[in-house]
Amino acid sequence: MKQIKNVYLFVVILMILMGMLSGCSEKEKKVELPQYPGWKSYSYKHFVYHYPEDSYWGKNIDQFSSGYEKFLKEDCEFLAMELPTDAIHFYIHNNPEEGLKLTGQALPFHTEKQIHWDRRSAWGLELARFLIDRMDVRMTDFRFLRDGLATLLDYSGADYHHNMMSLIEIKQYIPLDSLINNESYLRADNTYREWEAASFVAFATYNFGINRFKILWQSASSFEESIKQIFGVDMAKFETGWHIFAKPFYQGIKIDGEMPDSTSNK
């Protein structure tokens, strides 16, 4: 009889726990999307776009949505990941100031199903960050790899190999042993460090493929040890190889670092 009571009690507890988990799951599914007065919506393939009624890109949403569908497919192919099956809600704010007032957060940013864009940051930057967070590997311990991958996929048109070599020329280059140290990396100029990070990621993925890069990305070993294990050379030789690869892209001291202003003439 005691055993029967224990079994019954176990079943009751299990049912309660399952109910609680089911309730949490239902709450997650019912997360409400933000609704802003005077905004319109437009659905196209993998995205649902939300924008102010007077928005320039709202008036040209066909062009905008075609562009982002292209970005999404190219990014997923590069990252060797499946296209999202759930809709991505993309909010096009007129500017960072209005976006901050509406959302309470600095733009751009993303959540599990939303991207909020300020029209001033690079076209593909937040989409890349959104997809990186969905990769089926653990998040890297190295901030410069995460920034570099997102910056590489930002669709700004900048040549990050050229920019990195320009930094060497003007003696503003950040050595690799400083890039891999998160504290040193975050103390460095945010533009320069992201140029270098993007160039490094481009070098690694082009020469060794995204899958080996993902092994480096999720490695729990030190960066130096990971480079030796994955690529068969020490970090100094890897850094030299990166520079040799980037040098043909260098076009002189001019730095091509301006992000296109998507609000100009609009």
N, C-alpha and C positions, 0 to 999 in steps of 0.2 A: 504493500500500500504506500509506503514511504517513497519507494522508487517511482511509482506512478505519479505521486504528487510532485516530485522533483522534475519529472519529465514534463508534466503539465505546466509547472512554473517556468521552465526553460522555454517552452513553446510560446507562452504568453509574453515573456520578455522579448523573444525573437520577433514576434509580431509587432510589438510596440516599437522596437528599433527599426524594423522595416518600414513602419508607418512614418516614423520621424524622418528617415532618409528619403522616403517618397515625397513627404511634404517639402523637404528642402529642395528636392529635384524640381518639384512643381513651381516653387518660388523662383528658382533660377530660370526656368522656362518663361516665367511670367514677368521678367524684368522689363519694365516699360521703357520704350524709347523716348527720348526728350522731344517735346513738341514746342515749337517756337511760333508765336503769333506772326502771321503774314508770310510764313514759309510755304514752299511748295515741295512736292516730291515727284521723282521720276525713276522708274525701274528699268534697268537694262542688264540682261544676263546676270552676272554675279553681284551686281550692285543695286542698291536703292539710294538715290541721291536726294539730299535735302538742301534747300538753298533759299535765301530771301527772295521775295517776289521780284525785286529790282536788281537782282544779281546779274552781273555780266555773263557769268558762266551758266546761270539759269536760262538766259536767253540763247545760249549756244550749247545747250546741254547735249545735243547729238554729237557734236565734235568732242566735247569733254568726255562723255561716256565711252565713246569709241577709243579714245586715247587711253583711258584707264583700264579698259578691258585688255588692250594690248600690253600695258605695263604688267597687269596681273599674270597673264599667260607667260610672258617672258621671264618674270621673276620666279614663278613656280618652276618653270623649266630649268632655270639656272640653279635654283636651290634643290632640285631633284625632289620636289614634293608635289602632292596632288592638289588640284584646284579645290578651293573651299566648296563645300556642298551647301552651306548656309549663307544667306544673303549678308553682304557687307554693307552696312549703312554708312554712307559717306556724307558728312556735313561740310558744306562749302560756306565758310564764314567770310564776310566782306573784308575783315581785317583782324589782326590779333586783339585789338582793343575791344571790339564788339564781341568777339568770341569769348574773351575773358569774362565780360559782363554776363553773358548768357550761360556759360558753363561753369564759371568759378575756377577754371583752370587755365594755365598758360597754354597757348596753342603753338605747334600742333601736338596732338596726343591721340591715343587710341585706347579702346577698351576691348573686351573679348569680341564684340560684334560691331563696333563703331570706330570710325576714323573721323577726327575733327581737324580740318585743314584751314590755315589762315590766309591762303593766297600769296603769302610772301616767302614761305619756306619752299625748298625745292619740290618739284612736282611729285616725285616718287618716294621721297624720304620716309614719310609716315606709313605709307603702304608697305615699304620694305620692313620697317620696324614691326608692323602688324604681322607680317608673314614670318619674320624671324622668330617671333614669340610662339608661332604655331609649328615650328620645325619639330620633328619627332626625335630630337636629341636634347640632352640636358643643356641648360644655359651655360655658356662659357664663363670661366673664371676671369677672363681677360677682357676688360672694357674696350680696349683698342680693337679687338677682333669684332666685337658687336658693332661699334661705331663704324669701323671700316667697311663691313659688309653692307650696312644700311646706306652709307655714303656712296659706295660704289654703285648702288642700285637707285640713286636719287633722281636720275634723268635730268640732271642740271646741264649736261653738256660739257662739264669741266673735264679736262685731261689731268687726272690725278698723278700719273707718272711724270708728266711735264712739271706739275706744281711741286712734287716732291724733289725733283732734281733742281728746281729753282731755289728751294730752301737750302740745299747744299751749297749752291753758288753764293747765296747771300749770308751764309753761316748761321742759318736759323734752323738747321736740321736737328730733329730730335732723335738721338741714337735708339736703336732697337731695344737695348737693355733698359732704357727709360720708358719706352712705349709699353713694354710688358709689365712694368710696375704700375699698378693702378693709381697709387698716390701720386707718383711723378707724372703720369699721363694726365691726370686731372688738373695738375698745377700748370701744365703747358698751355700755350695759346690754343683755344678750342678749334680755330679754323685750321691752323698749321697741323695740329695733331690728327685731325680728321682727314686732311689731304694725305698725310703719310699713311694712315691706317688703311685708307681706301686703296692706295697704291700697293701696299703690302698684300692685301687680300686679293687684289687683281693678279698680282704676280703668282701667289700661291695657288689660286684656283685655276688660272690659265695653264700653268705648267704641270700641276699635279692632280687637278680635278677636284670637283666639289666633295666627293666622298672622302678623300684623304684630308681635305681641309676640315671636314666635319669631325674626323678623328682628332685632329689638332684642337679643334673648337671645344670638344667635350673632355679632353684629356685632364686627368686629375694630377698628373705629374707636373714638375716644374716645366716652364716653357723651354728652357735649354734642353732638358732631358727629352721632352716631347719631340723637339726638332730632330734630335739625334735618332730617336726610335722610328719616327715616321718618314724622315727624308734622308737619313743616312749621313748627315754632315753636322758639324758643330754650328752654333748660332752665328759665329763670325763669318763663316763661309756662306751661310744662307743669306745673311745680310748683304754680303758682297755680290752674290748672285742676283739678288733683288735689284741692286743698283745697276748692274750690267744690263739686266733686262729692261730697266726703265730708261736708261740713257738715250736710246734712239728716239724716244718720244720728246726729248728736250729740245725746245725751239728758241733758246736764248733766255735772257733775264726776265722777260715779261711773264708775269704770273697770271694765269687764266683762272682766277678764283672767284669771280663775281657770279653769284647765283642769279639767274634770270628773274626779273621782277614781273611776275604774272599780272600785276595790277597796272603796269604802264600802258598807256594808250587804250585803256579799257574803262 
